[in-house]
Structure formats: structure tokens, C-alpha cells
Amino acid sequence: MSSDADAPFDAAFDLARAGDTDRLAALLAAGLPADHANESGDSLLMLAAYHGRADTVRALIAAGADPDRCNDRQQSPLAGAVFKHYEDVIAVLLAAGADPDAGTPSARQTAAMLDRDTFNP
């Protein structure tokens, strides 16, 4: 359970989902950790990726968010973007060095299950 002192940082989850990069950047500048996560282990980056917010994903990575940080279910941001078919988010994560084999199922396994050629030349 969050304390009242955490309330501004907890609002960051909604900002990440909505792609409100400017307001999220202000919280990061105020001390919000780039890898801040909720009670399920979903990081800000995971939420931004899963909701197709490429600019927010880019900003979080620039602020130091780990592109391979998995949630408590071992799902990676890249696998979430592959599942939702957000090509622009996939491109940002791969450019940042995200591992397509991280997590369970991995992004590569997710693409194969969905019969997508995301990682094939």
C-alpha cells in the first residue's frame, strides 16, 4: 500500500499509460526513479510500452529505465509491445538494446505464437 508521500509518484503510472511524457519528465526531474514499479512489478516503461507510447518509452529509457526489466509475471516491455503489435515501440526498445529473448514468454516467443515475423529479416 502506498503512503500519501508516494501519491505524486503513483500518479506517474497513469501518465505513463497516457503517454504524458512532459508531466512524467517533471516527476523524473523531481526524483522519481526511472524504473519505478507498481505492486505487480509493472514499471513505468512496461506500462508505456504496453499502451503504445513510443515517445514516453524513449524518454524513460533516456532517463535510465531498464528496457529488459520484467514484471512479477516475468513479462518484458518488448514482449508487451510485440503482443499489442506496436511497431514503433518495438523499434525504440530494440534500438535501446532490449533483449528479444528476455522474459517468459520472451518477445521472440510471443511473436512466434502470434505468427508475426517481428524478428525475422
TIKE-585348 format. One record per residue (C-alpha): x, y, z. Coordinates in nm, 4 decimals, decimal comma, padded with zeros to 6 digits. Layout:
# residues N
(atom (X; Y; Z))
...
This chain:
# residues 121
(atom (00,0000; 00,0000; 00,0000))
(atom (00,1295; 00,3457; -00,0864))
(atom (00,1694; 00,6282; 00,1593))
(atom (00,0466; 00,9823; 00,0998))
(atom (00,4081; 01,0776; 00,0286))
(atom (00,4070; 00,8336; -00,2637))
(atom (00,0888; 00,9767; -00,4197))
(atom (00,2631; 01,2073; -00,6712))
(atom (00,4844; 00,9214; -00,7843))
(atom (00,1887; 00,6826; -00,8028))
(atom (00,0229; 00,9256; -01,0453))
(atom (00,3165; 00,8521; -01,2760))
(atom (00,1599; 00,5181; -01,3717))
(atom (-00,1380; 00,6962; -01,5267))
(atom (00,0956; 00,9408; -01,7009))
(atom (00,2957; 00,6523; -01,8492))
(atom (-00,0221; 00,4802; -01,9728))
(atom (-00,1492; 00,8050; -02,1240))
(atom (00,1833; 00,8982; -02,2823))
(atom (00,2034; 01,2277; -02,0924))
(atom (00,5776; 01,2485; -02,1403))
(atom (00,6194; 01,6102; -02,0281))
(atom (00,4499; 01,5628; -01,6905))
(atom (00,6296; 01,2324; -01,6396))
(atom (00,9617; 01,4035; -01,7167))
(atom (00,8838; 01,6606; -01,4464))
(atom (00,8332; 01,3797; -01,1927))
(atom (01,1592; 01,2178; -01,3039))
(atom (01,3343; 01,5511; -01,2533))
(atom (01,1771; 01,5692; -00,9045))
(atom (01,3334; 01,2363; -00,8089))
(atom (01,1009; 00,9681; -00,9421))
(atom (01,3154; 00,6620; -01,0207))
(atom (01,3046; 00,5767; -01,3926))
(atom (01,2358; 00,2120; -01,3012))
(atom (00,9530; 00,2937; -01,0570))
(atom (00,7132; -00,0034; -01,0481))
(atom (00,3674; -00,0765; -00,9103))
(atom (00,2602; -00,3592; -00,6797))
(atom (00,2591; -00,6018; -00,9763))
(atom (00,6112; -00,5100; -01,0753))
(atom (00,4936; -00,3202; -01,3829))
(atom (00,7466; -00,0448; -01,4420))
(atom (00,6633; 00,2887; -01,5979))
(atom (00,8393; 00,1628; -01,9098))
(atom (00,6267; -00,1533; -01,9172))
(atom (00,3061; 00,0497; -01,8940))
(atom (00,4153; 00,2985; -02,1597))
(atom (00,5224; 00,0164; -02,3931))
(atom (00,2026; -00,1833; -02,3413))
(atom (-00,0051; 00,1246; -02,4210))
(atom (00,1897; 00,2130; -02,7370))
(atom (00,3561; 00,5314; -02,6104))
(atom (00,6804; 00,5334; -02,8105))
(atom (00,7837; 00,8875; -02,7122))
(atom (00,7312; 00,8083; -02,3446))
(atom (00,9252; 00,4827; -02,3812))
(atom (01,2098; 00,6780; -02,5416))
(atom (01,2088; 00,9380; -02,2611))
(atom (01,2054; 00,6756; -01,9857))
(atom (01,4978; 00,4921; -02,1438))
(atom (01,6867; 00,8210; -02,1749))
(atom (01,6201; 00,8744; -01,8018))
(atom (01,7751; 00,5356; -01,7221))
(atom (01,4861; 00,2878; -01,7314))
(atom (01,5963; -00,0709; -01,7937))
(atom (01,4438; -00,1904; -02,1246))
(atom (01,4652; -00,5531; -02,0077))
(atom (01,3092; -00,5134; -01,6619))
(atom (01,0361; -00,7749; -01,6338))
(atom (00,7291; -00,7504; -01,4140))
(atom (00,6371; -01,0015; -01,1438))
(atom (00,4942; -01,2336; -01,4122))
(atom (00,8293; -01,2250; -01,5959))
(atom (00,6812; -01,0280; -01,8879))
(atom (00,9147; -00,7832; -02,0606))
(atom (00,8222; -00,4448; -02,2093))
(atom (00,9302; -00,5739; -02,5511))
(atom (00,7039; -00,8793; -02,5270))
(atom (00,4157; -00,6488; -02,4333))
(atom (00,4800; -00,4286; -02,7356))
(atom (00,5026; -00,7350; -02,9616))
(atom (00,1769; -00,8726; -02,8179))
(atom (-00,0002; -00,5413; -02,8815))
(atom (00,1721; -00,5046; -03,2215))
(atom (00,3157; -00,1581; -03,1544))
(atom (00,5893; -00,1469; -03,4192))
(atom (00,7135; 00,1994; -03,3192))
(atom (00,7554; 00,0927; -02,9556))
(atom (00,9281; -00,2286; -03,0657))
(atom (01,1734; -00,0218; -03,2713))
(atom (01,2514; 00,2116; -02,9782))
(atom (01,3073; -00,0794; -02,7387))
(atom (01,5285; -00,2701; -02,9822))
(atom (01,7317; 00,0442; -03,0553))
(atom (01,7854; 00,0758; -02,6782))
(atom (01,9219; -00,2782; -02,6638))
(atom (01,6164; -00,4665; -02,5369))
(atom (01,6746; -00,8417; -02,5465))
(atom (01,4107; -01,0240; -02,7554))
(atom (01,4825; -01,3378; -02,5525))
(atom (01,4239; -01,1805; -02,2086))
(atom (01,1179; -01,2780; -02,0083))
(atom (00,8656; -01,5592; -02,0210))
(atom (00,7344; -01,5818; -02,2770))
(atom (01,0010; -01,3784; -02,4492))
(atom (00,9220; -01,1241; -02,7182))
(atom (01,0570; -01,3686; -02,9758))
(atom (00,8290; -01,6460; -02,8425))
(atom (00,5340; -01,4060; -02,8349))
(atom (00,5934; -01,3119; -03,1988))
(atom (00,6114; -01,6792; -03,2963))
(atom (00,2900; -01,7621; -03,1063))
(atom (00,1136; -01,4799; -03,2888))
(atom (00,2673; -01,5807; -03,6240))
(atom (00,4422; -01,2457; -03,6669))
(atom (00,7766; -01,2010; -03,8368))
(atom (00,8907; -00,9284; -03,5959))
(atom (01,2399; -01,0741; -03,5549))
(atom (01,2868; -01,2359; -03,8965))
(atom (01,4848; -01,0500; -04,1641))
